[in-house]
Amino acid sequence: MNSAGVDHDRLLALAAGADGARLAQLRQRVAAGEPAPYVAGFLEFRGRRFASDRRAYITDPEASHLIDTVNAQGRRLEAELGRPLRVLEFGVGAGTLAITLKLENPQWSLGGLDIDPPALELGRENARAHDVAIELLESDYLSGWPASAPAPDLMFADPPWGDAEDLYDEVRDEAWYRQMPERSAFPTGGGRTTIHDELIRRFAALRWTSLLILNYGILPRELIERSVAPLSRWQMLHPRPDISVVAGYA
């Protein structure tokens, strides 16, 4: 059993408590193919617990590297501006990443956009559970951002990327991701960076001066370079050798 499997079994053990019969039932469900965080009803991310169910995407542990990047870039930007940041997450889902950032940077103002109302419901539940204030808005791409609101200083996202062959490990296979909300796992309409490409186009059309940070996971460099070409300037960062995150401006 690899490290991902061990972590998943730990979730089941925590969910079952001292009830051995219940633990056996939970393990049977996972053995039949259900994702462990859905079976347990929660996931753990950077030492915190977040409710998890079929309303929203299961946050990948590798997204911690995106949080590290946003923290580093955001704190640098905060020092330049001399004030707390306004930060927006595109595709906020269950709120795991935005809530984590708020807890690690309580002075920042956090907001989140998502096209899926059930996912936003779960995000609000998680925000209440962690006692943080985050504005969560239903939005098709960036259309839900109020015209009267100032642009965020920093926007970050981990949109669906890749295809069934672009996977972090053999445990989380295509069937694992296909059990999540349809629009949350893989890009629709063909193309491994379709969501990134459209988000960049709409971001540029708004003429926001925000710093944009996008996770491209384990996609190849040449594909990422084509995707980010509309940005006026950008840099590719590697918080882990095989993971690529782009930070840039329209």
Secondary structure, 3 states (H helix, E strand, C coil): CCHHHHHHHHHHHHHHCCCHHHHHHHHHHHHCCCCHHHHHCEEEECCEEEECCCCCCCCCCCHHHHHHHHHHHHHHHHHHHCCCCEEEEECCCCCHHHHHHHHHCCCCEEEEEECCHHHHHHHHHHHHHCCCCEEEEECCCCCCCCCCCCCCCEEEECCCCCCCCCCCCCCCCHHHHHCCCHHHHCCCCCCCCHHHHHHHHHHHHCCCCCEEEEECCCCCHHHHHHHHCCCCEEEEEEEECCEEEEEEEC
